[in-house]
Structures are given as structure tokens and as C-alpha cells.
Amino acid sequence: MRSLKWIKYAFLYLMVLAFVLPMLFTFISSFKNNNEIFSAPFSLPKIWRFENWQIAWSSAGMSRYLLNSFGLAIGSVALILIVASMVAYEISRFNFRINKLLLSFFLMGMMIPMHAIIVPISWIIGNLDLKNNIGALMLLYIAFAMPFTTAVLANFMRAIPVEIEEAAVLDGASKFAIYLRVILPMSGPALSTVAIFNFLSVWNDVMFPLLFINDPSMKTVALGLLNFSGEHGTDYGPMMAAISITISVPFILYIFFQERIENGIAAGAIKG
């Protein structure tokens, strides 16, 4: 048993190194030039080049791209939570003929890979002249996030005791009031979990912005990283600084909401 315990700890330490080392390499490299990165990748810089961060933040426009990504991610997540929570409430709390069929319809959406329908989506966006349209981009994120988000929320809401709603009905609350004042507050752990996952999905997405955003002023941070690669080579120092800026947002987000994410996952697993 003790040897098995040591094997588990060794595996966990290896997993930590597998995640930490690339981030450490990226951060250290952000203060080097190309020669230092290739000649001594894991050593500390001989000269700390803080100007790489200045180049990434101002000259390469990462500050603008950061704001664009924040707006896109926060707006998309807010709409996803509003729509998916309403659908999940109807599916989980009301019995009607196509209830199970409707949930199966949403679950089937999780089986469709994004790349399989990218051609028809591109055709629709192009013909409707919706390129460089943030609203259209948000609709795409909502459509692809609905299956997962609805399934998680419906599973969580189904475990909320019906007696709480019955008490609210006796107090004269309408269905919408019960949804707004009872179901949503009690679904906080699940809402927090799907919000974080969807935020990271939108934040890290490259495909949709690359296909549907041509305006440089509307680029996201994922597209902004492409600015560092040119026909005359790549300046890896500022690129590593830009990558550090990009990954710092989800990292900080997880640090602050780690407990909520873990509680939401654990609660969904127990109540499901």
C-alpha cells in the first residue's frame, strides 16, 4: 500500500511539472532575445529585457486585443448563462411530452465536432455579410456552448428539492420569480463552473476569430499572437511576453474561483 501511495504521489508531481515547466519556460523566455532562448532555454536571462513586455503590450497591440477578448468572452458567457439556465429550468422542473426528446436534442449537439460544420457556417456568415460582427460571433459561441451548459445545469437543477418551489408558490411567487429568486441562487456552484469553462473556451478560441474577423482593431488575444510571426522571422521574446499576458488571465481567474469550480464539479457529480 505504501509503494502504491508513492507511485500516486510521483505521478502527481510529474503532472505538476508537465504543466508548470512550459509556463516557467514561457515566462523566463519573455525577458530574453532569440539567441538566449535557443542557446540557454531554461537558464535565467543575462540581461532582463523588460522592453519585451512593453513591445507586446503597446507596439504589438495586446492591450487592445485583451479588451476585445474580455468583451467578447464576458458578453458571450452572460448570454450563454441566461439562455441555457432558462432552458435547463424548463427541462428539469416541468414534465411535458417532448421533455426527454428536447434534452436528447441538446446532448446530441455535444457529439457534433466544430470542424465538421465550419464550411456551412462560413457560407452563412459570408452570405449574410456578418464578418467583423461581434454579435454574430457571440451567437456562434452560444450555439456551441448550449449542449454542455444545458446538460450540466439541468442535471444540477433536477436535484433541487421541489418542496422549496412549492413553498414559494404558496407565498404567491410566479414561475419566473421562482426561477429568478430560488433556482438561480441555489444553482450558483453549477453556474460558476460552466461560466468558467465557457469563458476559457471563448478566450482561447482561435478558429472563429481567424475566420470571421478581418478588422485589425477587432482582433482577440489569440489572433494578436500571430502578429509576432512575419516573413522575416519571429521575435520570440515579445511573443513569449504576449503569451504570458494571455495565459495570466485564465490563471488568475482560476486562482480566485478555484473553490467554486471544484465545488460545482463535486456537487454535480454527487447530485447527478
N, C-alpha and C positions, 0 to 999 in steps of 0.2 A: 504493500500500500504506500509506503514512504517513497519507493522508487517511482511509482506512478504519479505521486504528487510532485516530485521533482521534474518529471517529464512534462507535466502540465505547466509548471512554472517556467521551464525552459522554453516551451512553445510560446507562452505568452510574452516572454522577454524578446524572443525572435520577432514576434508580430509587432511589438512596440518599436524595435529597431527598424523593421521594414517600413514603418510609417514615419518615424522620426528622422532617419538619415536623409531621405530625399528633401525634406523640409529644411534640415540643417544645411545641407549642401546648397540649396537654393538661396538661403539667407546669407551664408558666407560668401557665395559667388557674387551676390549683388553688390559687394564692395570691391570687386576685382576687375581687372581688364581681361581681355580674351587670352592673353599669354599666360597669365597667372591661373586662370580657370583650367586650362588644358595641361599646364606643366605641374601644378600642385593643387589638384581639385579639392582636397579635404584639409589643406593647411590654412592657417589664418592669413589674411592679406598682409603683405609687407607695407603697403600704403592703403589706408582705409579710404576708398573713393566714395565719399558721401554724395558727390555730384551725380553718381549714377541714379540715385533716388530723385534728385532734382530734375534730371533729364526725363525720367519715367513719369514723374508727377506733372511737370509743366510742359516740357518740349514735346513729349510724345502724346500728351492729351489724356493721360489716365485719370486726371481729376474729373474731366468732363464725362468720360466713359463710366466712371464709378457712379456718378449721379444718374446717368441714363439707366444703368443696371439696377440701381436702387429703386428708381421709379417704376421700372418695368416689373421687377420682382415683387415689390410691395403691392402694386396695383393688381397684378395677376393673382397673388396669394389671397388678397382680400376678396376678390370676386369668386375665386375657387371655393373659399370657405363659406361664403354666403349661399352660393348656388348648391354646392354639394351638401351642406348641412340641412337645407330645406328638403332636398330630395331624400336624404338619409332619414330624416324625421318621418316623412310620409311612408317610406318603405318599412321602417322599423316599428311604427306605432299604429298603423292603420291596416286593416285587412280588407283588401279588395281583390277582384278576380285576377288581375294581372300583376299582383304584388311580386310573387316569386319570379314571374317572367321578366318583370322590369329589373329586378336585382340581377338576374342572369344576364340580361342585356348589358348592364354596366360591367359585370365581371368579364364578359366576352371581350370588352374593349381592352382589357389588360393583356389579352393574347395577341393583339394586332401590333406588330412592330412598327415604329415610326417610319423606318426607311421603306416599308412596303407601300406606303401611300404618299410618299413625298412628291411623286410625279403629279398625281391628280391635284394635290394641294397647291403645288406650284402653278399648275394650269389655272386653277380657280383664282388664286391671288393675282396672277398676271392679267387675266381677262377682266377681272373686276377693278383693276388698277389700284390695288391695295398695298403695293410696295411702299416702303418707308412710312407705314401706318402702324403706330403703336397699338391702336385699338384692335386691329386685325391680328397682330402678334399675340396680344393678350387672349383673344378668343381661341387661338390655337393652343396656347398653354392650358386654358381652362378645359378644352375638349380632351386633351391627352391626360390631364390630371384627374378628371371626373371619376373614372372607374376605380382607381386606387383609393382616392379620398372618400368616395361614397361608400365603398365596401368597409373601410375602417370605421367611419362614423356610424354607419348603420349597425354594425356589429356591437359597437360600444353603447349606442342608444337603446338597443334592444334589451340590454341588461339593466337599464334604469327601472326601478320599481314603478309599476303602474299606479300604485296607491298614492304616490306623490302627485301625479296628474289628477287623480280623482279628487284629492283634497283641494287642488287648485280650481277644479271645475265647481266644487261646492262653494268656493269663495267667489264664484262668478267670472272666472278668467276664461277668455276665449281661447281657441286653438292657437292662434298666433301669439297670444300673451303667454301661454304655456310654453310654446317653443322658444320665445324670446327670454322669458324670465326664469324658466325652470330647466328646460332641456339644454340650452346652450351653456349656462353656468356649470351644470353638472357634467357636461362633456368637455370641460376645459382641458384635461390631460390629453384626450384624443385630438382635440382641435390644435393644441400646441404641437403635438407630434407631426400631424400631417402638414401643418403650416411650415415647420422647419424643413421637412423633406421636400415640399414643393418649392420653397424659397431656394434651396440649394439646387434643385433641378433647373429652375429658371436662371439662376445666377451662373451656373456652369454651362448652360446650353450654348453651343456654337452654331449648330446647323440652321436653325430658323433665322437668327440674325444674319448669318452669312448669305442665306438665300434671298431674304426679303428686305434687307436694309442696305441701301447703296449710299445714302447720305452720310458723309463722314461725321457730321455733328450729332447723329443719332446712334452711333456705334456703341456697343456694350463693351465691358472689360474683356470679355473673351475674344472679341474681334480686335480690340486695341492691341493685344499681344502680337497680332500679325504685322503690326506696323514696324516691328523691330527686325523683320526679315526682309531684305532687299536683294536686288540683283548683284550688288557689290559685296554681299556678305551679311553677317549678323553680328550686331553688337550685343554680346551675351550679358555683359554687366548690367546695363539698364534693363535688359529683358528680364533678368533674374529679379531685379528690384520691382519691376511691374508685376511679375508673378507673385512675389512676396506680398505686394499690396492686394492683389486679387484674392489670394488664399487667406489673408488675415481676416477678412470679413466673415466667412463661414466659420473660421476657427474661433473668433471672439464670440460669435453667435452661439456656438455650441458650448463654450465655457459658461456663458450666462444662463443658457436654457438647458444645460445637461440634465439637471434633476427632472425637469418637466418632460423631456424627451424619454428618459428612462422610465418614469412613472407612467407615461402614456402607453409605452410599449408593453410594460408589465401588466397594466390594468387591462389592456385589450386582450392580452394572452390569457389572463385569468378569467375575465368575464366572458370571453368568446366561448 
